Amino acid sequence: MIYLLAALIAAVLLILAEIYRETHRFVVTEYEIRTPKLPPEMEDKRIVFLSDLHNREYGEENGKLLEKIREQKPDLILCGGDMLVANRNTHGGRESSWGKAAECMKKLTEFAPVYCALGNHEQRMLEDPENYGDSYWKYKKELEQAGIHFLINESCEMEWEGTRVLLYGMKMPSECYARFGRMEPSLQDMKGGLGQADPQAWNVLMVHHPEFVTIYKEWGADLILSGHLHGGVMRLPVLGGVISPQVGLFPKYSGDCYKEGDTSIVVSKGLGTHTINIRLFNPAELIVLHIHGM
């Protein structure tokens, strides 16, 4: 009995040590994305994808994170939302924290063009000025003055080796993030917000919530970039992420690169934590996408 108790205590201590380690470091995850819409002779294009930083710091003023991004020599940097924190405070009111995130993001513009989509935390600030005041607009203005582009139900166009690349940022109906009675976005919601995807272009969709991939594919996304689930908090072999923010068990797209037909789906496990300040067998990650034609 004593040996069993000692073993249990040792196991708990090891788990706590691993949780501490994983909430204080990040890894670089690299995925190769191939698409027939880009020419096979195109040189490797690198996209750095960040999501769910939640105002966390890695090193002084996020120096460790910024240095690792610089090393990737990105052609494009995309931020998939929830870079800050907007939540209830201990007194039942609302508050937001975004200073560390903003300072980090402004420095990203030294490495490549930077585009941002909304996460549910940025959207909460935007849609609830009664509680958050003008915090969202101050945050947005500060980043835009540094050269960062926001895509809120908007798109921008660029050209890679003679191929049109359309980058979209989707603002989801807030009901899609509800813990209970969650609403599923419709194809009409997407078309109403973003217009129709161009079948002749390579369509990259930044949309924070990964649960509704079927709709995103039907709309015409060629590459879907999401986050939100923090890797499922804890990951298990074969089963993947354990729980979603909406308290759903074993979400299908909890964090990985998935290929369905000609569509690639990349779901970030995130760089920070929120509400449940735990990571287990689920290190925070910075994603690097190597884009190739075929």
C-alpha positions, -999 to +999 in steps of 0.1 A: +000+000+000+028+024+009+046+016-024+013+022-043+008+056-026+044+066-033+039+056-070+007+077-072+024+107-056+054+104-080+030+101-110+011+132-099+043+152-094+056+141-128+023+152-145+024+186-127+060+190-138+051+182-174+021+207-172+044+234-160+070+226-187+044+227-215+028+259-203+062+277-204+076+266-237+066+262-274+076+241-303+078+248-340+055+226-360+061+224-398+036+212-424+039+209-461+009+221-481+006+211-518-020+224-541-027+219-578-037+256-580-001+267-577+026+260-603+049+230-596+080+251-603+071+276-576+098+280-549+089+271-513+067+299-499+067+300-461+037+311-440+040+315-403+007+309-386+001+321-350-031+316-329-043+318-294-014+336-278-037+350-251-013+378-242+014+353-231+051+360-232+079+337-241+111+355-229+113+392-222+089+410-245+084+377-263+120+377-275+122+339-278+090+338-299+100+366-321+135+352-327+121+318-337+097+335-362+126+355-376+146+323-382+118+309-404+123+337-430+085+339-437+069+353-468+037+359-449+026+360-412-010+351-404-026+355-370-057+334-365-073+352-335-073+352-297-040+369-295-053+388-264-076+381-235-111+395-230-130+380-201-150+384-169-129+397-140-130+385-104-157+412-096-181+399-123-172+428-147-154+427-180-117+434-188-092+430-215-055+424-216-037+431-248-005+451-242+020+422-245+002+408-275+002+441-293+039+448-287+048+413-300+026+416-330+039+450-340+074+436-342+062+409-366+060+435-394+099+435-394+098+400-409+069+399-434+035+413-442+011+405-413-026+398-416-050+392-387-084+375-383-108+377-353-109+352-326-138+350-301-119+372-276-113+401-301-149+396-313-162+399-277-144+432-273-157+444-307-194+435-301-196+445-264-185+481-261-208+486-231-184+464-211-152+468-230-155+504-241-133+513-271-106+487-262-110+468-294-106+500-316-076+511-296-060+477-301-068+477-338-056+512-344-023+505-327-016+475-348-028+491-381-004+520-374+024+495-373+014+481-407-008+451-397-038+443-418-071+432-403-095+410-423-130+411-407-153+395-433-129+408-458-103+395-483-071+407-499-055+396-531-018+388-538-001+370-567+023+341-564+041+330-596+012+342-618-015+326-596-040+347-577-040+341-540-071+353-521-067+356-483-100+358-463-107+366-426-141+354-415-161+370-386-182+341-373-217+347-358-210+350-320-236+322-314-212+298-330-190+301-298-218+294-274-211+267-248-246+254-251-271+257-279-243+265-303-253+277-338-238+263-369-229+289-396-246+284-429-233+287-464-254+318-467-237+333-437-203+328-454-214+342-487-231+371-470-199+379-451-172+370-475-188+367-509-182+336-531-148+320-532-131+323-566-126+288-581-098+301-603-078+314-573-061+297-543-084+305-515-069+308-480-095+311-452-087+322-417-116+313-394-111+309-357-134+280-350-125+247-367-156+227-360-175+237-391-151+225-418-178+210-439-193+244-445-159+260-451-151+234-478-185+238-494-179+275-496-147+268-515-117+272-492-085+255-504-066+261-472-084+265-438-065+280-409-081+277-374-073+275-338-095+280-307-094+245-292-059+248-277-051+213-289-079+199-268-060+208-235-047+173-231-039+149-260-041+111-261-026+087-286-050+080-316-079+100-299-061+134-301-074+163-281-097+156-252-119+186-247-130+217-265-139+252-250-175+243-255-170+212-232-172+188-262-152+156-258-126+145-285-132+172-311-125+160-346-102+189-356-084+196-323-049+204-337-030+190-367-029+192-405-057+174-422-062+167-459-097+162-473-098+160-511-080+191-524-086+210-492-060+213-464-071+221-429-045+234-404-056+237-368-032+254-344-028+240-309-022+276-299+006+295-281-012+303-249-039+290-225-071+304-212-097+294-186-081+259-182-044+268-177-032+233-185-014+216-213-005+179-211+012+160-239+001+190-259+029+216-262+021+251-274+031+256-310+043+280-337+032+267-371+053+270-403+036+261-436+057+253-466+036+259-496+042+241-529+025+237-562+019+204-580 
